[in-house]
Amino acid sequence: MAFSQHHTEVRHLSFPTLIDFGQCMPGGFFVYKAYGNEELLYANDIVFDIFGCDSLQEFKELTGYTFPGMVYGKDLERIECSIVQQVEKHSKNLDYVEYRICRKDGKIRWVDDYGRLVRTIEYGDVFYVLVRDITDQHNLREALTDTDHLTKAYNRRHFDRELQNDVKYLLHYGGRLCMVMMDIDKFKNFNDLYGHLAGDQCLISVAGAMNNALQRKSDMLFRYGGEEFAILLPGASLNDALVVAEKVRYAVRTLGLPHEQGPAGIVTVSAGVALLEAEDALCLANPCAELIRLADAALYEAKEAGRDTVKTQNALFSALRSSTSSNQPHITRE
């Protein structure tokens, strides 16, 4: 990261003093170079604890002993842009950012950091950073804004944001993203037959069963609208997504909720699965909308096939890859 010369102070960086200061801090404290690979110069024991490491060596192996190595991949570009903008605007070169980290045990946690850019004689521009784990506070805050109040699944607003983030990650780093769109079969009939209070309880039970069927922490369930739900599966293959969709369908069936007008006499769901590859996303003006369209088309096909089933419909964008003159992808049903 490069910064202008204004408002900076030139200081000596005394490591004995820095270590004594860092070890007395009540929270995490580290120092890193503000240029090149942003190598760390120092981190105290509390930083190791935040990352679930028992020693400096474990922390180095986990992070590469660089600031980018500390930040969860999807958050890095946003964080570094924010730091530069804040430091350039602040009279005392301060910044505040929140981001995710991945601990040694694989758990994703949220931290916040307060940084200050300091110009030193020995190392040039460096950041002094105070950091703390704010996962509980973050989750509480997110729970108030990003979850559906009835089903406790993530809401549509959060879906839109996560889908955009996942597609941006796909375009930048490559890979694939799958989506499952699900609909409770004949739900209007269920409401008419059993009443809206029973309908609400049905939604709660179905969402709980769906969520419990998901095994990866990265797989997220959303209430897309009404009786429709969506699952985002970053990095999953089409076969992986089909397995997840079948597990979810079976989990809902296993509830055994009576539904006289349902296709099986109990509450069931239909599901549509779609895959977006990075090379396909690059050919599209709006890859988010296209993935939703494909999943929705597959869901429609599942309903047409009698409901209580899973279908997939995916696009092959060979024409778009070979020619920029065509704006319409060729659709192939699987």
N, C-alpha and C positions, 0 to 999 in steps of 0.2 A: 504494500500500500504506500502511495506517495502523498506527501502532505506539503502544503506551502510553509514558508518560513515564519509567518506572522504568529505572534503570541507564544512562541516557544521559549523555553528556558534551557540554557546549556548547563548540565550538571555532571559531576563525577558520579559514577555508579560504583559504590563501595560494597562489594559482596559480603564481607563480614557483617557490616551494618545491616545490609538488606536481609541476610539470613536471620539475624537476631530479631529484626522487625517482623519478618514474615512468620516466624515461629510463634510470635506473641499475638498474632492476629486472631480474633475470635472466629473468623471465617476463612474461606479459601483465598489465597493470594498467589499470583504468579506474575512473571515478567517475560515479555517476549519481544523479539525484534519486529519492527513495523515495516519490514521490507524483505525481499527475497522469499525464502520458504517460511518466513515468520517463525523462526526457531525459538523455542523457549530457553530462557537463561536461568530461570528459577521457578520452582513451585513448592509450596509448603505441604505439610503432611495432610492438611484438611482437603486440599485438592485431590490428593491420592485417595482419600476416603470417599469423596464425592464420586470418583470414577471406579470405586470398588477395588482399588489396588492396594496391596500390602507393602509395596516398596517402590522406590524410584525406578528400579529396573522394570517392574511390571508396567508402570505408568508409561515409560519410554516405549516398551514393546506395543502397548495399546494405541498410543497416539503418535508415535514417531517423534515425540518431543517437539511438536510444532502446534501452533494455534489452530490451523486448519484441521489437523488430526484430532483435535479435541471436539470439533463441531460435527454434529450429525450432517451427513452429506447433503441432504435436501435443503438444509438451512444455510449453508456456507455462503453462497453468493449474496443472498439477502442480507446476511449479517455484515459482511465486509463492506457492502455498499452503504449500509446504514452507519457504520462506524466512521467511514470517510466523510459522509455528509454531516454528521453531528460534530465531529472534531473541527471541520472547517468553519462551522457556524458558531461554535461555542468559544467565548473569550478565554476560557481556561482549558481548552482542548479536552473536554470531558465527553464521554459517551455512555449511554445505557442501552443494553440490548438483552433480549431473551432468546434462547435457542435450546435445541435438544442436544443431548449427548448420548452416547452408547457406552454403558459401563462394561467392565470386564466380563460380568456375568450375562451380558447380552440385553439387559434391561434398558429401555429408553427412558431417560429422565429429562426434566426441564431445569435449566439454570438461568439465573440472571447475572449479568456482570456489569460492573461500573469500571470504566477504563479511563486512564489519563495518558495522553501522549507526552513524553518527555524527551528532549534532545540531550544526549549524553556525549561526552568526549570520547569514551572508550568504544561505544557500540552504536553511535548515531541515534536514530529515532527508535525509541522503545515504548512499549505500553506497560504501565503498572495497572494491574487488574484485580479487583475484589470480586469474588464469585461465590454463589451459594445455591444450594438445591432448593428450587421453589415448586417442585412437582405437585405437592399437595395443594398449595395455593392456586397453582395454574389449573389443576383439574377441577377445583371448586369453581373457579371463575368460568372455565369453559362449560361446566355443567349447567351454569345459569343461562348460557347464551347459545350453546351449540347442540343441545339435546331436545328431542321432542318431549313435551311435558307429560304426555300420556304413556307412550311406549318405552321411554328412556333410551330409544335408539337415537343416533345422531339425526339432526333435522336436515331439511332441504338446503338451508343456507350453508351448513357445514359441508354437505355433499358437493355443492357447487364449488366451494373453495378447495376442498381436497381433490376433486377431479381436476381442476385447473393446475394445482400444484403437482399432481402425479403426471399430468401430460407435459408440463414444463420440464420435469425431471426426465421424462422419456425422451423429449426432444434434445435435451442437453447431453445426457449420458447414455442413451440407447436403452434397449430392453423391450419390455412388453407390459401391457396393462389389460386386465380382464374386468368385465362388468357383468353382474347378474342382476336382471330385473325380475321381480316377483310380484305376483298379485294373488290375493286371497280369492279363491274361486267362489263366484256367486255371492259376494259379500253383501250386496244390496238386498238380495233375497234373505240373507241371514238377519240383517237388521229389521227387515219388514216382518219376519217370522218371530224373532225372539226379542226384539226391542233394542233401543240404542244403548242402554246400559250393558246388556249382554254383548252387544257389538263392541263396546269399548273394552270389556274384559277379554273378548276374543282377540282384539288387536294386541293387548298387553301380553297375553299368553303366547300368541304366535311370534311376536317380536322376541320374547325371552327364549323360546325354543330355537329360533333362527340364530340368535347371538351365541347361544351355548354350543351350537353346531360348528361355529368357526374356531379353528385351532391356531392359526397364525396371528400374532399380535398386530401385524400390518393389515390384516383383513378387517374391513370396517362395514358395519351395517347402518343403513340410513332409512328413515321413513321418508320416502320420496313424495308421498301425497296420498291422503285417504287411506285405502287398503293396499297401496303399492309400496314396495320396499326395494332397496338397491344395495348391492354389495360391491365394493371396489377391492380388487385383488392385484396389488402391484407385484410385478415380476412373475405372476402365475402363467403357466401355459394354458392353452384351451382345454386340454384334458384335465389339468388340475382344477380349472374352474368348473368343468362339468361334474367332477367328483364332489366339489363343494356344494354345487347346486342340488345334486341328488341327496347329499347328507342333510341339507336344509329341508328339502321336500319331505324326506323321511321323518325328520325330527318333528315337523308340524303334524304329519299324519299320526305319529306316535302319541300325540296329545289326546287323540280320540274325542275331540270336541264334537258333540252331535250337531249335524246340519242336514236336516231332512231333504233339503233341495240341492245339496251339494252333489258332485259327481260320484262320491263314494259313501254318502250318508254321514260323513264326518267332514270337519273343516280340512281343506287341502289347499295347496298353492300350486300355481303354474309358474314356470321360470323360463326366461330367455337369457342366453349366454352369448357374449360377444368379446372378441379379442382385438386389440389395437397394438400393432407392432410399430416400433420407432420409425422404420423406413416408410411405413404407410402414413404415419402421422405427418411426416415431412411433406407429403404430397397434398395435404388437405388444408383448406383455408380455415376450417374450424374442426379440429380433430375431436374436441370434447362433444360437440353436437353430433358428429358422425358416430361416435361410440354409443351414445345414448340411442340414436336412431336404430342402429343395428341390434342392440339389446332389446329395444322395444318391438322391433319387427320379429325377433325370435320369440318374444313373449306372446305376441299375437298368433304366431304359428302354433305355439303350445296350446293356446286356447282353442284354436281351430281344430287341433288334433284330439280334442275331448277333455282338456284340462287335466290337472293332477299329473303333469309330466314336465320334462325339461327338453327344450329345443335350442339349437344354436344356428345362427345365421351370421356369416362373416364375409367381409369384402376383400377381394384381391385387387390391388391398385396397380397392376402391371401397366395399364394404359397411362396412368398418371406418371409413373416412373420413366416411361419411354418417351412421353410427349407432353409438353406443357400446354398444348393447344386444347386438350380435353379437360373439362371441369367436372365430369361425371365419372365416378368409379364404377367398374364392372362388378356386379354383385353375384356371388356364387353361394348357393345354399349347400349346407353340409347335412 
